[in-house]
Amino acid sequence: LSKSLKVLISGASGFLGSSLSSYLVARGHSLSSLVREGNSVPENTKGIFWNPHGGKVSLHQLNGLDAIIHLAGANISHGRWNSKKKKVIFLSRVRDTWLLTHVLTRLKYPPALFFSASAVGYYGNRGDQLLTEDSSPPSKEARGFLSELCVQWERATEVLETCPTRVVRGRFGVVLSERGGIISQLLPIFKLGCGAVLGKGTQWMSWIALEDFLRAVEFTLHCQELRGAVNFTSPYPSTQREFTQTLAQAVHRFSFLSLPSWFLRLAYGEKSSELLLISQRVIPQKLLNTGFIFSQDTLLKAFRHLK
Ligand SMILES: NC(=O)c1ccc[n+]([C@@H]2O[C@H](COP(=O)([O-])OP(=O)(O)OC[C@H]3O[C@@H](n4cnc5c(N)ncnc54)[C@H](OP(=O)(O)O)[C@@H]3O)[C@@H](O)[C@H]2O)c1
């Protein structure tokens, strides 16, 4: 059995945070959660309150942790992206991460690991290009709101490079599980036989099954070699068409619909280009190099349990 660690999670009430808290508790780790004042403390965890908006974090409660896993941030897929929503998305990640990391630099006993969420959105719109952690950031033409956001979000962790703390920036692909995220939104539509190819369907989607995501995060807690940007994606990204067809097949339905790009842009605005039509073919080079073994590396395996 691996060593039990003292871990603090922010965003523990969310899709990934709640799944990860339960997983890590079941694996024998001791969990606490960093909760915004006024919100309730998720089950299984001890709450530490902060008020990022007011710039308040309690220093002494953060001393001596093995790891902080920072997942908090306003939800990206809900609602239309107007300037107010984009500001909330941006501040809840860049400002709050900045605040937290700067507080950590003042600790007598800083955490051994600061693991911050980021996303494959970092890479921008890259067509068929194979992308690893070493790929260059997107050119001006490939950039968009999400890549700018991820660049700033990751930059907010850089101050910790001056501390003994190991810093990991997890560039997550779309996490697949019927327990939440994109699959829980798509399943009812696909079960009605209304699953559709989006745009041309040739754009690449980088995804990871929730089970592998949870295992890979725990692997990162222990693997000292992993630092800096780390892609959390299956080694086999799929095209959007392949994704739609495999999901439809998994729930025993046909998928013969397609939604053209112009329609998606009209219906969802900027969000459609950034989340639905964007092409990112990402490879988890660092996880593979350090010996992590994916158990659900293909969509067929990831969708095997769907009913
Ligand atoms: N799910 C995916 O497929 C995916 C893919 C790529 C990247 N990510 C990133 O991974 C992180 C976790 O994703 P998730 O799917 O678990 O997200 P989620 O379900 O939306 O949960 C995010 C959590 O962040 C906190 N939060 C919400 N609004 C906030 C605000 N305005 N200011 C500060 N904190 C706020 C909440 O936790 P508390 O109430 O406990 O504070 C919430 O439960 C996010 O940063 C997301 O961008 C997720």
The ligand as a MOL file (V3000), in Angstrom:
LIG
                    3D

  0  0  0     0  0            999 V3000
M  V30 BEGIN CTAB
M  V30 COUNTS 48 52 0 0 0
M  V30 BEGIN ATOM
M  V30 1 N -14.6230 18.3820 -15.9300 0
M  V30 2 C -13.8170 18.4220 -16.9680 0
M  V30 3 O -13.9820 17.6660 -17.9470 0
M  V30 4 C -12.6580 19.4040 -16.9830 0
M  V30 5 C -11.8410 19.4680 -18.1150 0
M  V30 6 C -10.7740 20.3640 -18.1390 0
M  V30 7 C -10.5220 21.1730 -17.0230 0
M  V30 8 N -11.3520 21.1010 -15.9370 0 CHG=1
M  V30 9 C -11.0800 22.0050 -14.8040 0
M  V30 10 O -11.0030 21.2420 -13.5940 0
M  V30 11 C -11.5870 21.9720 -12.5120 0
M  V30 12 C -12.6730 21.1280 -11.8610 0
M  V30 13 O -13.6540 20.7860 -12.8440 0
M  V30 14 P -15.1250 20.2990 -12.4730 0
M  V30 15 O -15.6920 19.6870 -13.6910 0
M  V30 16 O -15.0900 19.5420 -11.1990 0 CHG=-1
M  V30 17 O -15.8490 21.7050 -12.2350 0
M  V30 18 P -17.2160 22.0240 -11.4260 0
M  V30 19 O -18.0420 20.8000 -11.2760 0
M  V30 20 O -17.8200 23.2100 -12.0950 0
M  V30 21 O -16.6830 22.4110 -9.9780 0
M  V30 22 C -15.8380 23.4900 -9.7600 0
M  V30 23 C -15.8400 23.8690 -8.2820 0
M  V30 24 O -15.2270 25.1500 -8.1890 0
M  V30 25 C -15.8440 25.9180 -7.1730 0
M  V30 26 N -16.4190 27.1410 -7.7470 0
M  V30 27 C -17.5600 27.2910 -8.4530 0
M  V30 28 N -17.7640 28.5710 -8.7850 0
M  V30 29 C -16.7230 29.2550 -8.2750 0
M  V30 30 C -16.3590 30.6160 -8.2570 0
M  V30 31 N -17.0930 31.5400 -8.8540 0
M  V30 32 N -15.2030 30.9550 -7.6190 0
M  V30 33 C -14.4250 30.0200 -7.0210 0
M  V30 34 N -14.7400 28.7180 -6.9940 0
M  V30 35 C -15.8560 28.3390 -7.6170 0
M  V30 36 C -16.9500 25.0620 -6.5700 0
M  V30 37 O -16.4130 24.3920 -5.4220 0
M  V30 38 P -16.6240 24.9230 -3.9080 0
M  V30 39 O -18.0420 25.3630 -3.8090 0
M  V30 40 O -16.2940 23.7210 -3.1050 0
M  V30 41 O -15.6600 26.0470 -3.7410 0
M  V30 42 C -17.2200 24.0470 -7.6710 0
M  V30 43 O -17.7410 22.8620 -7.1390 0
M  V30 44 C -12.1340 23.2700 -13.0940 0
M  V30 45 O -11.2220 24.2990 -12.8510 0
M  V30 46 C -12.2370 22.9770 -14.5820 0
M  V30 47 O -12.0750 24.1230 -15.3850 0
M  V30 48 C -12.4040 20.2410 -15.8950 0
M  V30 END ATOM
M  V30 BEGIN BOND
M  V30 1 1 1 2
M  V30 2 2 2 3
M  V30 3 1 2 4
M  V30 4 1 4 5
M  V30 5 2 4 48
M  V30 6 2 5 6
M  V30 7 1 6 7
M  V30 8 2 7 8
M  V30 9 1 8 9
M  V30 10 1 8 48
M  V30 11 1 9 10
M  V30 12 1 9 46
M  V30 13 1 10 11
M  V30 14 1 11 12
M  V30 15 1 11 44
M  V30 16 1 12 13
M  V30 17 1 13 14
M  V30 18 2 14 15
M  V30 19 1 14 16
M  V30 20 1 14 17
M  V30 21 1 17 18
M  V30 22 2 18 19
M  V30 23 1 18 20
M  V30 24 1 18 21
M  V30 25 1 21 22
M  V30 26 1 22 23
M  V30 27 1 23 24
M  V30 28 1 23 42
M  V30 29 1 24 25
M  V30 30 1 25 26
M  V30 31 1 25 36
M  V30 32 1 26 27
M  V30 33 1 26 35
M  V30 34 2 27 28
M  V30 35 1 28 29
M  V30 36 1 29 30
M  V30 37 2 29 35
M  V30 38 1 30 31
M  V30 39 2 30 32
M  V30 40 1 32 33
M  V30 41 2 33 34
M  V30 42 1 34 35
M  V30 43 1 36 37
M  V30 44 1 36 42
M  V30 45 1 37 38
M  V30 46 2 38 39
M  V30 47 1 38 40
M  V30 48 1 38 41
M  V30 49 1 42 43
M  V30 50 1 44 45
M  V30 51 1 44 46
M  V30 52 1 46 47
M  V30 END BOND
M  V30 END CTAB
M  END
